Amino acid sequence: MATERKAAWRNPSYLESSFGIFMFFCSWGVWWSFFRIWLESLQLSDTEIGTIYAINSTATMIIMFAYGAIQDQLGIKRNLVIVTSIIAALVGPFVQFIYHPMLMAGGNIRWAGALIGSIVLSAGFMAACSLLEAVTERYSRKFNFEYGQSRAWGSFGYAIVALCAGFMFNVNPMINFWVGSICGLAMLAIYAFWIPAEQREELKKAADPKAEKSGPTFKEMVAVLGMPTLWVLVVFMLFTNTFYVVFDQQFFPVYYRNLFATPEIGQATYGTLNGFQVFLESAMMGVVPIIMKKIGVRNSLLLGAFVMFARIGLCGVFHDPVMVSIVKLFHSIEVPLFCLPAFRYFTLHFDTKLSATLYMVGFQIASQVGQIVFSTPLGWFHGQMKAMLPNNDMGSRVTFWVISGIVLAALIYGFFVIKKDDQDVGGDPFYTDKQLRQMEAAKA
């Protein structure tokens, strides 16, 4: 395997997967990083913005489960990925001519627009993110490359566009959405036309009527919902990874912007900081597999929760741009510590042929449920706290401490319920470097 990883640049499936996920995150990140600020510019209240996030999360949850079930049936076929690429390519005209006018109209038209937008944006981006990650992870196991290395290109793409997003947003927010369309077209071209020979061969084998069906049955996919061990993890994700969006999208951008003399300076600085943070995140995608080899899958997940608890809490402790910027950079450690160990947890403890469905339900859908539950009430709470404690952004800081406290409670819960790496192994075993050395010594 070491030789295979060194030869990654000569692996056509690695290259195709990496460029594909790179363009997806460019298409998404260029507008998503400023989505909260854009909604605020439409004169929506905190509660209304929280409700829009909750509607988006509801649509994402439903679409995500459908994506997981469909992709597990498709195996390595890209039909569904191509559909999401088409939607991504159309994000600019959709927002310009449909979504934005409906949100501005107010009344029932606004909420009809929010509903339509939730379906389109979720199908093309929020739910599609998990689909792309699941497909890339499956390709990594099928075609011998490291998933973390390929996924790092997604973070790299997000970082590049985030560096420019703040400056484009200050000129005209619609530019961000149209750039997203251009990147979506590039993504569509990659997934529609770049099919390496090894993938063509596997697709040909899968199309053979005599070939053994490797995909799960519908009964097996539905049975996922009845797994008690899965729901234990769902609760952990519900009160941790949920706040990746609730905090980082709904609250932090505006809080950070207000630390500066003018909104324009704050928005441009936030875009630069966000880009730099995601560059670090991209690098950490390559480091976290090494951390997992040292401390294991379970401990890596718990470490991710601890970093989230500390990061959100410290954002409320400090109130100057320099210190808050430093704390924000811990985000680059937190994301890989949730994303990579979560995937490995499912392939370790569950049947690998259900990996897409399990990842969607246990990791991503759990987070979406949390966003549905928390977005509106936390948006209302945030608004109330800002009105009660206007000095030094104390309203926002109290909200951050409440969120941090919830994550801490989930971390304590996870310490007792998340399975150890050698417990109930139902998929591919995982061994730390220390265990591998012990196994080698025992053979000798």
Phi, psi and omega per residue, in radians:
M1 nan -0.606 -3.140
A2 -1.046 -0.722 3.129
T3 -1.115 -0.719 -3.134
E4 -1.070 -0.698 -3.110
R5 -1.214 -0.627 3.109
K6 -1.141 -0.511 -3.101
A7 -1.602 0.384 -3.064
A8 -0.976 -0.724 -3.096
W9 -1.208 -0.226 3.065
R10 -1.768 0.106 3.122
N11 -1.684 1.885 -3.058
P12 -1.099 -0.559 3.130
S13 -1.235 -0.612 3.049
Y14 -1.104 -0.795 -3.129
L15 -1.100 -0.805 -3.129
E16 -1.106 -0.802 -3.136
S17 -1.118 -0.711 -3.101
S18 -1.176 -0.784 3.122
F19 -1.181 -0.627 3.122
G20 -1.115 -0.851 -3.121
I21 -1.252 -0.490 3.049
F22 -1.066 -0.861 -3.104
M23 -1.213 -0.559 3.093
F24 -1.087 -0.840 -3.103
F25 -1.219 -0.489 3.001
C26 -1.123 -0.793 -3.118
S27 -1.104 -0.622 -3.098
W28 -1.477 -0.867 -2.991
G29 -1.134 -0.488 -3.052
V30 -1.148 -0.466 3.083
W31 -1.974 -0.521 -3.072
W32 -1.142 -0.589 -3.107
S33 -1.140 -0.339 3.124
F34 -2.097 0.298 -3.077
F35 -1.089 -0.733 -3.137
R36 -1.110 -0.772 3.136
I37 -1.168 -0.641 3.104
W38 -1.094 -0.781 3.110
L39 -1.066 -0.702 3.121
E40 -1.117 -0.594 3.138
S41 -1.173 -0.282 3.089
L42 -1.528 0.163 3.109
Q43 1.170 0.603 3.056
L44 -1.549 2.536 3.120
S45 -1.358 2.934 3.095
D46 -1.020 -0.726 -3.134
T47 -1.145 -0.740 3.127
E48 -1.135 -0.711 3.110
I49 -1.133 -0.729 3.082
G50 -1.059 -0.669 3.125
T51 -1.160 -0.696 3.099
I52 -1.099 -0.719 3.081
Y53 -1.104 -0.679 3.123
A54 -1.146 -0.724 3.096
I55 -1.103 -0.770 3.099
N56 -1.031 -0.729 -3.114
S57 -1.185 -0.632 3.099
T58 -1.091 -0.842 3.118
A59 -1.092 -0.732 -3.138
T60 -1.069 -0.741 -3.122
M61 -1.068 -0.795 -3.113
I62 -1.170 -0.845 -3.109
I63 -1.143 -0.632 -3.111
M64 -1.108 -0.757 3.118
F65 -1.106 -0.715 3.104
A66 -1.099 -0.748 3.116
Y67 -1.045 -0.794 -3.122
G68 -1.070 -0.796 -3.124
A69 -1.134 -0.753 -3.119
I70 -1.168 -0.775 -3.078
Q71 -1.187 -0.598 3.077
D72 -1.105 -0.521 3.057
Q73 -1.338 -0.624 -3.114
L74 -1.307 -0.420 -3.101
G75 1.231 -1.990 -3.136
I76 -1.763 0.093 3.100
K77 -1.178 2.602 -3.016
R78 -1.846 0.168 -3.047
N79 -0.871 -0.838 -3.087
L80 -1.205 -0.662 3.117
V81 -1.107 -0.664 3.122
I82 -1.141 -0.689 3.088
V83 -1.050 -0.802 3.136
T84 -1.138 -0.573 3.110
S85 -1.141 -0.673 3.106
I86 -1.107 -0.750 3.122
I87 -1.102 -0.751 3.124
A88 -1.063 -0.658 -3.139
A89 -1.184 -0.333 -3.093
L90 -1.784 0.092 -3.038
V91 -1.078 -0.663 -3.131
G92 -1.048 -1.022 3.121
P93 -1.096 -0.582 3.129
F94 -1.096 -0.847 -3.122
V95 -1.187 -0.741 -3.080
Q96 -1.108 -0.778 -2.956
F97 -1.860 -0.220 -3.109
I98 -2.175 -1.049 -2.994
Y99 -1.142 -0.911 -3.111
H100 -1.073 -0.849 3.119
P101 -1.052 -0.635 -3.116
M102 -1.250 -0.678 3.095
L103 -1.148 -0.593 -3.138
M104 -1.312 -0.376 -3.059
A105 -1.194 -0.507 -3.120
G106 1.372 3.073 3.082
G107 1.071 -2.562 -3.106
N108 -1.162 -0.548 3.135
I109 -1.107 -0.691 3.113
R110 -1.014 -0.793 -3.074
W111 -1.339 -0.464 2.997
A112 -1.164 -0.707 3.079
G113 -1.114 -0.692 3.108
A114 -1.076 -0.668 3.133
L115 -1.187 -0.830 3.124
I116 -1.083 -0.762 3.129
G117 -1.070 -0.665 -3.137
S118 -1.095 -0.646 -3.139
I119 -1.212 -0.831 -3.087
V120 -1.193 -0.869 -3.091
L121 -1.178 -0.608 3.103
S122 -1.228 -0.790 -3.124
A123 -1.115 -0.605 -3.092
G124 -1.590 -0.353 -3.007
F125 -2.392 -1.176 -2.986
M126 -1.060 -0.836 3.087
A127 -1.363 -0.579 -3.132
A128 -1.129 -0.500 3.105
C129 -1.004 -0.848 3.133
S130 -1.145 -0.653 3.096
L131 -1.060 -0.850 -3.134
L132 -1.086 -0.707 3.112
E133 -1.119 -0.737 -3.131
A134 -1.150 -0.728 3.126
V135 -1.149 -0.760 3.136
T136 -1.105 -0.719 3.116
E137 -1.108 -0.691 3.128
R138 -1.162 -0.727 3.087
Y139 -1.080 -0.664 -3.106
S140 -1.087 -0.661 3.117
R141 -1.324 -0.559 -3.078
K142 -1.393 -0.619 -3.001
F143 -2.089 0.363 2.902
N144 1.078 1.035 2.931
F145 -2.487 2.879 -3.077
E146 -1.427 2.112 -3.121
Y147 -1.012 -0.773 -3.101
G148 -1.013 -0.666 3.124
Q149 -1.134 -0.710 -3.141
S150 -1.247 -0.759 -3.141
R151 -1.109 -0.491 3.116
A152 -1.046 -0.528 3.123
W153 -1.177 -0.496 3.042
G154 -1.120 -0.833 3.098
S155 -1.087 -0.658 3.119
F156 -1.088 -0.739 3.106
G157 -1.108 -0.777 3.100
Y158 -1.028 -0.723 -3.111
A159 -1.110 -0.743 -3.112
I160 -1.073 -0.837 -3.100
V161 -1.270 -0.530 3.119
A162 -1.122 -0.556 3.111
L163 -1.105 -0.552 -3.100
C164 -1.692 -0.355 -2.960
A165 -1.044 -0.736 -3.097
G166 -1.107 -0.689 -3.132
F167 -1.224 -0.714 3.101
M168 -1.159 -0.664 -3.140
F169 -1.083 -0.675 3.129
N170 -1.158 -0.493 3.087
V171 -1.344 -0.947 3.107
N172 -2.914 2.065 -3.100
P173 -0.988 -0.468 -3.115
M174 -1.171 -0.417 3.100
I175 -1.015 -0.698 -3.108
N176 -1.034 -0.745 -3.122
F177 -1.198 -0.654 3.135
W178 -1.241 -0.611 3.025
V179 -1.113 -0.643 3.054
G180 -1.006 -0.679 3.106
S181 -1.130 -0.730 -3.142
I182 -1.078 -0.772 3.099
C183 -1.145 -0.616 3.095
G184 -1.107 -0.633 3.083
L185 -1.124 -0.709 3.102
A186 -1.122 -0.714 3.095
M187 -1.068 -0.763 3.126
L188 -1.060 -0.743 3.137
A189 -1.076 -0.707 -3.120
I190 -1.126 -0.888 -3.053
Y191 -1.306 -0.435 -3.120
A192 -1.464 -0.574 -2.969
F193 -2.084 -0.323 -3.110
W194 -1.668 1.687 -3.123
I195 -2.186 1.744 -3.133
P196 -1.010 2.717 -3.076
A197 -1.011 -0.701 -3.114
E198 -1.129 -0.564 3.088
Q199 -1.290 -0.678 3.084
R200 -1.037 -0.691 -3.139
E201 -1.135 -0.764 3.126
E202 -1.160 -0.677 3.112
L203 -1.139 -0.637 3.112
K204 -1.153 -0.708 3.102
K205 -1.125 -0.734 -3.115
A206 -1.157 -0.502 -3.118
A207 -1.374 -0.226 3.139
D208 -1.151 2.150 -3.131
P209 -1.023 -0.441 -3.118
K210 -1.510 -0.132 -3.090
A211 -1.200 2.522 3.104
E212 -1.210 2.313 -3.133
K213 -1.317 2.058 -3.088
S214 -1.667 -0.269 -3.111
G215 -1.310 2.749 3.132
P216 -1.285 2.710 3.045
T217 -1.390 2.875 3.119
F218 -1.077 -0.640 3.131
K219 -1.095 -0.720 3.124
E220 -1.132 -0.665 -3.141
M221 -1.196 -0.710 3.110
V222 -1.169 -0.598 -3.134
A223 -1.103 -0.360 3.087
V224 -0.959 -0.684 -3.086
L225 -1.193 -0.265 -3.127
G226 -1.753 0.178 -3.117
M227 -1.491 1.921 3.125
P228 -1.029 -0.654 -3.118
T229 -1.136 -0.526 3.091
L230 -1.225 -0.718 -3.079
W231 -1.225 -0.445 3.026
V232 -1.069 -0.761 3.118
L233 -1.245 -0.611 3.114
V234 -0.996 -0.750 3.136
V235 -1.090 -0.723 3.108
F236 -1.057 -0.822 3.141
M237 -1.168 -0.582 -3.125
L238 -1.018 -0.626 -3.063
F239 -1.883 0.199 3.060
T240 -2.199 -1.320 -3.038
N241 -1.085 -0.361 3.043
T242 -0.857 -0.740 -2.973
F243 -1.408 -0.002 2.989
Y244 -1.019 -0.718 3.114
V245 -1.606 -0.772 -3.075
V246 -1.009 -0.810 3.137
F247 -1.398 -0.907 -2.961
D248 -1.316 -0.392 3.108
Q249 -1.828 -0.718 -2.989
Q250 -1.428 -0.566 -3.004
F251 -2.074 -0.810 -2.950
F252 -1.084 -0.775 -3.060
P253 -0.986 -0.768 -3.124
V254 -1.218 -0.708 3.098
Y255 -1.021 -0.802 -3.120
Y256 -1.166 -0.749 3.135
R257 -1.018 -0.654 -3.092
N258 -1.281 -0.102 3.091
L259 -1.374 -0.135 -3.045
F260 -1.908 2.912 -3.052
A261 -1.116 -0.656 3.127
T262 -2.339 2.695 3.096
P263 -1.042 -0.626 -3.111
E264 -1.109 -0.768 3.096
I265 -1.116 -0.745 3.136
G266 -1.086 -0.748 -3.135
Q267 -1.169 -0.741 3.122
A268 -1.146 -0.727 3.132
T269 -1.169 -0.689 3.121
Y270 -1.087 -0.729 3.105
G271 -1.064 -0.742 3.125
T272 -1.144 -0.798 3.120
L273 -1.077 -0.769 -3.127
N274 -1.076 -0.708 3.114
G275 -1.118 -0.799 3.132
F276 -1.093 -0.710 3.135
Q277 -1.073 -0.717 -3.112
V278 -1.311 -0.489 2.980
F279 -1.025 -0.808 3.093
L280 -1.097 -0.690 3.103
E281 -1.033 -0.727 3.111
S282 -1.037 -0.760 3.110
A283 -1.134 -0.682 -3.123
M284 -1.177 -0.408 3.074
M285 -1.054 -0.507 3.077
G286 -1.503 -0.387 -3.113
V287 -1.488 -0.636 -3.058
V288 -1.045 -0.691 3.045
P289 -0.985 -0.585 3.090
I290 -1.206 -0.731 3.086
I291 -1.062 -0.749 3.119
M292 -1.058 -0.673 3.117
K293 -1.151 -0.423 -3.136
K294 -1.522 -0.769 -3.000
I295 -2.017 -0.147 3.097
G296 1.671 2.936 -3.093
V297 -1.218 -0.874 -3.102
R298 -1.017 -0.862 -3.100
N299 -1.151 -0.530 3.096
S300 -1.172 -0.717 3.084
L301 -1.080 -0.780 3.138
L302 -1.149 -0.634 3.091
L303 -1.108 -0.689 3.093
G304 -1.052 -0.732 3.111
A305 -1.130 -0.668 3.124
F306 -1.146 -0.734 3.121
V307 -1.084 -0.694 3.118
M308 -1.112 -0.799 3.106
F309 -0.986 -0.824 -3.102
A310 -1.197 -0.739 -3.079
R311 -1.118 -0.844 -3.105
I312 -1.167 -0.739 3.138
G313 -1.110 -0.747 -3.112
L314 -1.217 -0.454 3.055
C315 -1.114 -0.471 3.069
G316 -1.476 -0.428 -3.141
V317 -1.269 -0.782 -3.087
F318 -1.624 2.647 -3.131
H319 -2.489 0.699 3.004
D320 -2.350 2.605 -3.002
P321 -0.997 -0.655 -3.058
V322 -1.170 -0.904 -3.098
M323 -1.175 -0.707 3.114
V324 -1.127 -0.638 3.098
S325 -1.109 -0.735 3.120
I326 -1.095 -0.769 3.137
V327 -1.116 -0.694 3.133
K328 -0.999 -0.578 -3.098
L329 -1.175 -0.301 3.041
F330 -1.122 -0.307 3.070
H331 -1.006 -0.581 -3.104
S332 -1.163 -0.398 3.079
I333 -1.529 -0.678 -3.022
E334 -1.125 -0.797 -3.055
V335 -1.068 -0.899 3.099
P336 -1.085 -0.551 -3.130
L337 -1.245 -0.292 3.003
F338 -1.648 -0.820 -2.999
C339 -1.134 -0.969 -3.039
L340 -1.236 -0.843 3.094
P341 -1.103 -0.542 3.121
A342 -1.099 -0.824 3.099
F343 -1.038 -0.794 -3.089
R344 -1.188 -0.534 3.104
Y345 -1.093 -0.747 -3.122
F346 -1.219 -0.736 3.122
T347 -1.279 -0.268 3.099
L348 -1.469 -0.799 -3.003
H349 -1.772 -0.155 -3.090
F350 -2.293 2.961 3.129
D351 -1.102 2.206 -3.041
T352 -1.172 -0.429 -3.131
K353 -1.242 -0.203 3.081
L354 -1.781 0.296 -2.979
S355 -1.044 -0.719 -3.122
A356 -1.141 -0.809 3.133
T357 -1.104 -0.767 -3.122
L358 -1.119 -0.735 3.133
Y359 -1.124 -0.735 3.128
M360 -1.094 -0.815 -3.072
V361 -1.319 -0.888 -2.991
G362 -1.343 -0.478 -3.081
F363 -1.932 -1.041 -2.998
Q364 -1.396 -0.792 -3.123
I365 -1.154 -0.636 3.076
A366 -1.016 -0.721 3.121
S367 -1.155 -0.677 3.136
Q368 -1.160 -0.697 3.081
V369 -1.036 -0.750 3.107
G370 -1.062 -0.688 3.117
Q371 -1.169 -0.657 3.080
I372 -1.092 -0.749 -3.087
V373 -1.238 -0.726 -2.957
F374 -1.713 -0.429 -2.989
S375 -1.013 -0.929 -3.087
T376 -1.200 -0.881 3.132
P377 -1.101 -0.648 3.094
L378 -1.225 -0.598 3.045
G379 -1.089 -0.750 3.095
W380 -1.133 -0.798 -3.134
F381 -1.057 -0.736 3.131
H382 -1.070 -0.776 3.115
G383 -1.089 -0.719 3.125
Q384 -1.136 -0.756 -3.133
M385 -1.143 -0.677 3.108
K386 -1.107 -0.632 3.125
A387 -1.252 -0.649 -3.105
M388 -1.359 -0.617 -3.042
L389 -2.231 1.260 -3.040
P390 -1.325 -0.382 -3.049
N391 -1.312 2.347 3.080
N392 0.957 0.531 3.123
D393 0.979 0.564 -3.097
M394 -1.098 -0.520 3.098
G395 -1.059 -0.787 3.099
S396 -1.150 -0.706 -3.071
R397 -1.171 -0.666 3.068
V398 -1.109 -0.712 3.091
T399 -1.041 -0.722 3.138
F400 -1.100 -0.707 -3.126
W401 -1.176 -0.613 3.088
V402 -1.118 -0.806 3.124
I403 -1.086 -0.772 3.130
S404 -1.047 -0.685 3.117
G405 -1.116 -0.671 3.104
I406 -1.113 -0.755 3.127
V407 -1.102 -0.690 3.114
L408 -1.079 -0.745 3.111
A409 -1.079 -0.699 3.117
A410 -1.167 -0.641 3.110
L411 -1.079 -0.763 3.118
I412 -1.114 -0.745 3.083
Y413 -1.051 -0.806 -3.112
G414 -1.094 -0.575 3.140
F415 -1.030 -0.546 -3.078
F416 -1.649 -0.396 -2.983
V417 -1.965 -0.401 -3.116
I418 -1.249 2.309 -3.052
K419 -1.165 2.541 3.006
K420 -1.284 2.793 -3.015
D421 -1.142 -0.438 3.141
D422 -1.750 0.238 -3.087
Q423 -1.853 2.210 3.088
D424 0.891 0.991 3.125
V425 -1.355 1.919 -3.112
G426 -1.923 -0.039 -3.124
G427 -2.285 -2.271 3.126
D428 -1.457 2.143 3.136
P429 -1.077 2.707 3.089
F430 -2.224 2.336 3.139
Y431 -2.244 2.387 3.045
T432 -1.320 2.927 3.111
D433 -1.031 -0.677 -3.135
K434 -1.117 -0.753 3.128
Q435 -1.139 -0.686 3.115
L436 -1.105 -0.695 3.105
R437 -1.134 -0.701 3.113
Q438 -1.124 -0.670 3.128
M439 -1.167 -0.696 3.101
E440 -1.150 -0.688 3.130
A441 -1.157 -0.646 3.140
A442 -1.149 -0.637 3.123
K443 -1.174 -0.644 -3.127
A444 -1.196 nan nan
